Amino acid sequence: MLASQKLGSAYSLQIVREMIRIGDLLQKSQDIPEPTKKALAKNAIESLSNLKNILENTYFTKKEYWFVLRTDLVDDEGNTIKNYIFVNDLQELIKQIDSSAFIQ
């Protein structure tokens, strides 16, 4: 689903976290054939790659060689988006990816 998505939102983080959680369960299952497990892992990597592009293009401003979190993001009502919530979600996603047997 996210592998072909061109635009996204902070909800993309939650979708990917759930995708990885389910992928971990499927990867450990004895009922899933090996080719299906490989296809799931390939799709997960493509989705993570696309999520990286979404994050870079939507939530960050490139400053020479690094990315800086944008502070000009607003919600539908014009209120400033609280970046700390986004940063916490992103940190949790990174922890989940690091500990995932599915992604490894």
ABEGO torsion letter per residue (X at the ends): XAAABABBBAAAAAAAAAAAAAAAAAAABAABBAAAAAAAAAAAAAAAAAAAAAAAAAABBBBEABBBBBAABBBAAGBBBBAAAAAAAAAAAAAAAAABAAAX
